[in-house]
C-alpha cells in the first residue's frame, strides 16, 4: 500500500531558550538556535499528515489559535489566525477530511489546534474541529490530562478534554498497536516528559519513521544530555531517548521533529564514541512516499 506524507506547519512559537534546553548552558544551546532580545528561540509546532488510499491521518494538531491575545503573547504565539488549517489546505485537504488524529499527549502546544480560533466577544468555549475524526490518545496520557499535577496543570486545556469526551470519538490506547491504525503503525510510550507520551512509528519504504514529539522535539535534543526544563522526569527521559535512538540507528530509521524550526525529518546517527546526531535533514516534506 502506498503511503504519502506531508509536514504540516501549525502556528509558530517563541519560548525561553533556557526553559527549552533545561540545564544546558546558554553558551552551548545558542550555537544551535540563537535567541532574540527576550531570550526566546524560534519553535515550530509541526504536524505530520499521512494519506493512504482510503483514509487520511494527522499526527498532532499544533498549538492552534484558541488563546486570547494576552495568553497568545505570554506563550509567544506568532500568528493570530489558525495556521494549521491553511497548511492542510495547501496539502489539498481540510480538517473535515481527516479520519484519524493521533495525539502524542494533550499539552496545548500539541493539541490546541483541534480547537477553533479565538474570537472577540465569544462567550462559549471554542469549537472542536475535525468533525469525523477519531482521536487517539494513550490511556495514561488521558489520565494525566484529566488529573494533572500542579506543576503541569497549565499545560492542559480543560475545555478540550471535555470536548473530546463529548465527541464520542475518543479512543484510548495502551498497547503497541491500535486496531484503528493497523499493523503498519507501532506505538512507543515514554514518561520522562509527561506520563503517557505516545510516539507513533510508521512503517516506511526507506526504514521506519518515528514521530519524536517532546521526547526528541528537534535536532539539538537528539543529544542524550539535552532535555527541557518542562520535562517532568529528566533522568528517565534520557534513558528512554537512548533506547529509542539506538533502535532507530540499528534499523536506519528517521525522526519527525515537531518543534525544530528548520528541520522536519532526519536520519539518526551514532558515531564511534557513542554520540548521537542526525543527517539528511529535510526542512519540509511534501507528499513523498513514506
C-alpha positions, -999 to 999 in steps of 0.1 A, spaced: 0 0 0 14 34 -10 15 59 19 25 95 13 34 120 40 34 158 44 50 180 71 22 204 81 31 237 98 9 249 127 12 283 145 48 291 154 61 300 189 90 318 206 98 304 240 126 310 265 157 292 254 168 283 289 134 266 295 137 247 263 172 235 270 170 228 307 203 228 325 224 232 293 244 264 294 234 292 270 269 292 255 261 257 242 225 260 230 227 294 214 251 279 188 222 257 177 194 283 179 202 319 186 178 337 210 161 370 204 164 400 227 139 384 251 160 352 253 134 333 232 141 308 205 121 300 174 99 269 175 77 251 151 45 233 161 46 209 132 23 181 124 25 150 101 -1 142 75 -4 107 62 -25 99 31 -34 63 24 -57 52 -4 -88 51 18 -81 74 47 -62 104 60 -43 105 93 -30 136 111 -4 133 138 -10 161 163 -26 195 157 0 220 169 -8 249 193 -36 264 172 -50 299 177 -75 294 205 -57 316 231 -70 351 237 -44 379 228 -29 382 263 -21 345 265 -10 344 229 16 370 238 26 351 270 32 319 252 49 336 222 24 325 195 33 345 164 2 343 143 -34 353 151 -51 330 125 -52 292 125 -21 283 105 -28 246 106 -60 250 86 -41 269 59 -13 243 58 -38 215 54 -55 234 26 -20 237 9 -17 199 11 -52 195 -5 -73 186 25 -95 203 51 -100 194 88 -133 179 78 -114 153 56 -93 139 84 -103 104 95 -79 99 125 -60 123 147 -32 108 167 -21 128 197 12 121 214 -2 139 245 -26 167 254 -3 196 262 -17 227 245 11 231 220 4 197 206 -34 196 208 -46 232 208 -50 231 171 -80 208 175 -100 239 186 -113 268 165 -95 302 166 -103 328 193 -130 353 185 -135 386 203 -168 387 222 -174 350 221 -186 336 255 -189 299 246 -160 275 245 -141 272 212 -154 246 188 -139 212 184 -127 209 148 -122 176 128 -158 166 129 -154 130 116 -120 121 130 -113 95 157 -89 110 183 -63 85 196 -47 93 230 -28 70 253 -48 58 283 -20 71 307 -18 104 288 -56 109 291 -54 102 328 -27 128 332 -48 154 313 -78 147 334 -59 149 367 -27 169 361 -1 176 387 1 213 399 35 215 382 20 210 347 -17 219 352 -14 250 330 -2 228 300 -36 212 296 -69 226 282 -99 216 303 -123 227 275 -105 204 251 -107 174 274 -145 179 278 -150 184 240 -130 152 232 -150 132 257 -183 146 245 -175 138 208 -179 101 213 -148 97 190 -121 95 217 -101 62 216 -77 54 245 -47 33 236 -24 13 259 -7 -13 237 20 -14 210 -7 -13 183 -42 1 176 -69 -16 156 -78 18 143 -43 24 129 -35 -11 118 -3 -32 116 19 -6 98 19 16 129 38 7 161 33 27 193 61 35 218 55 51 252 75 75 273 70 90 307 100 113 310 84 144 295 49 137 307 33 104 318 18 85 288 36 103 260 28 82 229 52 81 199 40 65 167 63 46 144 53 45 108 64 17 85 83 33 56 98 21 24 132 35 34 130 25 71 108 34 100 97 70 108 90 79 144 71 110 154 95 123 180 71 146 198 86 160 231 109 131 237 131 144 208 115 177 197 143 187 174 178 180 162 196 196 193 176 173 216 190 142 198 220 146 221 211 125 251 224 150 276 199 177 265 165 178 280 139 205 285 130 224 317 95 213 310 103 176 313 88 160 345 114 132 349 146 142 330 168 112 341 141 88 329 137 107 297 174 104 289 171 66 293 140 64 271 156 86 245 187 65 243 166 33 238 146 49 210 177 63 192 196 30 194 166 12 178 164 38 150 202 37 143 200 -1 141 171 0 116 182 31 98 152 50 110 142 86 108 128 111 133 100 135 126 105 167 146 76 187 158 95 218 173 126 221 152 121 254 134 143 244 104 141 206 101 111 183 98 127 149 91 162 134 96 180 101 99 195 93 133 233 86 135 257 74 162 294 78 159 322 56 173 323 75 206 286 68 211 275 103 203 241 106 186 234 130 158 213 135 127 219 136 89 199 140 57 176 166 73 146 179 53 131 213 60 98 201 47 81 170 33 56 174 5 37 143 -4 67 119 -6 63 81 -3 69 72 33 
